[in-house]
Amino acid sequence: MHPLLNTAIKAARRAGSIIQRYANQLERLTVESKGRNDFVTEVDRTAEQEIIAIIRSTYPDHAILAEESGEAGVSDYQWIIDPLDGTTNFLHGYPQYSVSIGIKRKDKLDQAVVFDPVRNELFTASRGNGAHLNDRRIRVSKVSKFDMALIGTGFPFKSHENLEIWIKSFREIIIRSSGVRRAGSAALDLAHVACGRLDGFWEIGLNPWDMAAGCLLIEEAGGLVSEMSGDINFLETGNVLAGNPKVHEIMLSLIKPQLPTDWENRK
């Protein structure tokens, strides 16, 4: 196992332990609002601090991009951290949230960990070495008929700027697929695409820490990830479309025509 991945796993498991310790005392948490439908608690901050401390103890010169503390350092290596993806779910006791840690090397995703502390499921990937769930090799699904495909999504809940685009896309997907699910943790949804539980996924307006690890998981599991226009700059735009190769192709053909003519200028 790659040394970077070992450190990421250690950090993700430690953060997961912190999260689960707080899960039984939700009523005591202090909740702050960072913006519309965007919350943060001492759980997010404590878990993130622990992740960063573990990284710094082994790789003090690496750069970090973390949801709560922002960007720090300049290096060929950047750790992209979401200490608790699905904070709203967590606050309601809804058991769908995760820890996400992605590592870029020279602007290319290189290592990934998504940890589900509720189910004790550890998703990992190293570029060129495949993707795994609890040490078992995983692959994207083989579903090729779209009417048999189960698709995940996320609502553009922080801003309504792109709501109409999402609604148009949803209409095209829902009438042709076997169903659409919105679970509330993009990192975990992407991991579920990687292991075949979902056949595809799309969302508008994500941050790099929401999807960096999950996107590498999908690529290493044999899937495709792109912007909704088909470009590959999804980490920069925050708009992601992913799935097994056939489902990705079909979703792209359905969603791309729904994009406005000024889509490229919105990024």
N, C-alpha and C positions, 0 to 999 in steps of 0.2 A: 504494500500500500504506500502511496506517495506520502512523504513526510508532511506536506502541506495539508493533505486530506486528513491525516491523523490528528493534527492540531485542530482542524475545523470540526471534526467529530467530537473531540474532547470538549471544545467550547460549546457546541450545540447541545450536547447532553447535559452539561453543567447549567446552561440556560434553561433547558427543559425541566430540570429538577427545581430550579427557582420558581418557574411558572406554576408547576404543579403544587408546590408548597403554598402558594398564594391562592390556589384554586378553591381551597376550603374556607377561605376567609374573605370572600368577595365584598361582603358588606362593610369591611373595614378599610377598603381601598379608597384613596383619594384620586378622583378622576378629573383630569383637566382637558379642556378642549383646545386643540391646535387650529381648528377651523371647522367648517361645516361638516358634520358627521365624521370627524377625525379626532380621536381621543388618545390620551396617553395617561399611564399610571406609573406608580413607583415600580411596578412589575417590569414594564418595558425598560425603564431606565436601569434598574438593578441588573436585569438579565443582560442588557447591552454592555454595561460596565464590566461584568464578569467575562463576557466574550472578548472584549477588547484587552482586558488584563491578561488573559490566556495567550492571545495573539502577541501582545507586546513582550511577554516573557520569553518567547521563542524567536519572534521576528520583529525586533524593535524598530527596524528601519522601513518596514512595509507601510504603504499608504492604506488608509481606511476611509470608507464611505458608509456611514451608519445612519439609520433613520432618525434617531433622537439627537445624536451629537454632531452630525454633519460630516464634512470632509476634512481629512487631516493628512498631511504628508505627501511627498512626491516620490514615487518608486516605480519600477517596472511591474511590481506586484501591488494590486489593490484588493483589499477585502471588502466585500459589499454585504452589509449586515442588516437583517431585519430580525430583531430579538423576539418579536411576538407579532407574527402576521395573522391578523384576525382578532385584534384587540376587542372589537365590539362583541364578537362571538364569546370571547373569554369572559367579558364583563357580565354577560347574561347566562353564563354557565353552559353555553352551547358548545359541545365538544368538537369543534372544528377550528383548530388554530395550529400554528407551527413556528419553528425557528428556521430561518433561512440564512445560509452563509454561502456566498459565491466568491470565487477568487479569479481575478483577471490577471493575466500575464501579458504585458505589452499590448494592452487593449483587446485581448482575446480571452474569452471565458476558458478557464483551465481546470478548476476544481469546483465541486458543488456538494452541499449538504442541505437537505431539508429533513427536519426531525419533527415527527408528530409525537408529542409527549403523552397524549391521551392513549394512543394505541401502541406506544413504544415501537414505532416504525421509523427506521432510519434509511433514508434514500441518499445514495452517494453516487458521484460520478467523477472520473478523471478523464481529461481529453485523451482520446485514443484508446481508452481501456474499458469502455462500456459503462453501463449504469447498473446499480444494484439496490435491492431492498433487503436489509438485514442479511447481507452477504450472499443473497441469491440474485443471479443475473436477471435483469428485467428487459422486456422489449415492449414497444408500443403494440397496440392491438392490430389484428389482421382484417378488421372489418373493412369491406370495400363498398358495400351497398349503403348509401347514405340513409335510407329509410330504416336501417338497423343500427345507426350510429347514435350514441349517447354523447351529448355535447355539454361542456361546462362553459360558464360565462361569469362575468362580474358586472354589476350595474355601474354606470358613471355617477356614483352617488355624491362625490365631493363637489362636482360642478355639473350643471345641466347644459353646458355649452354644446356637448355632443350627444345629448339625450335622443334627439330625433334620428341621428345617424344610427345609434344603437337600436332604437325601436325598429327602424327599417331592416337592419341586419337580423334582428331577432325574428321578425315576421318571416323572412326568407328561410331562416334555419328551422324554426319551430314547425312549419308546415311540411317540411321535407325529411326531418330526422325522426328518430324514435323518442326523443325527449331532450329537454334542456334543463340543466341543474345550476343553481347559484348557491354555493355553500359558504362563501365569505372569506376564504383564504386563498389568494391567487397562487401562492407558493405551493400549497398543498394540492390545489387543482392541477397545476402543471405536473407535479409529481405523479398524480393519478393518471394523467395522460401517458407519462413515461412507462407506467406499469400496466397500462391497458384497461384500467377501470373506467376511464373516459376515453373516447375516440378522438376528441378535438376540444379546443378551448379558444375563446376570443375575449378580449377586454380592451377598453379604451381608457387611457389616462393613468396607467400604472407608473410607479417609480422603479428605478433600477433594482432597489433592494427587494421589491415585491417579486421579481421575476428572474433575476440573474441566475440563481442556482437552478430553478425549475426549468429554464430554457436549456441549460447544458444537459440536464437529466434527459430531456426529450431527445435532443440531438444524439446523445450517446446511446439512447435506447432505440435508435433507428427512425426517429420522427423528424419532422420539419418544423421550423419556427421562422416566422417572418413578420414584417409589418403588415397591416391589413391591405396595403396596396401591393404587397409582394416584395417590397424592399427588405433589406436585412438590417436596417438601422433601428430595430425595435427597442433596444436599450436607450437610445437617444430620444425617441418619440414617445415611448410609454404605451404604444399601441401594439398589441401582440395577437397573432393568429398562429395556432399550433395544432398539430395532430399527426396521426400516422400519414404516410405520404399520400394515399388516395383521398382520405378525408380532408387533409389540408388543401389538396387541389380543388375539391368540390367546394369547400367553404370559401376559398379565395374567389372562385367563380361566382359565388352568391353574394359575397360581401363587397367586393371591390366596386361593382356597379352602383352600390348605395352611397359611395363616398362622394362628397361634393367636389366640384372642379377645383376649388381652392384648397383641397386637403393638404397638398405638399406645403402650402404657405402657412398652415396652422402649426407646424412643428417648430 
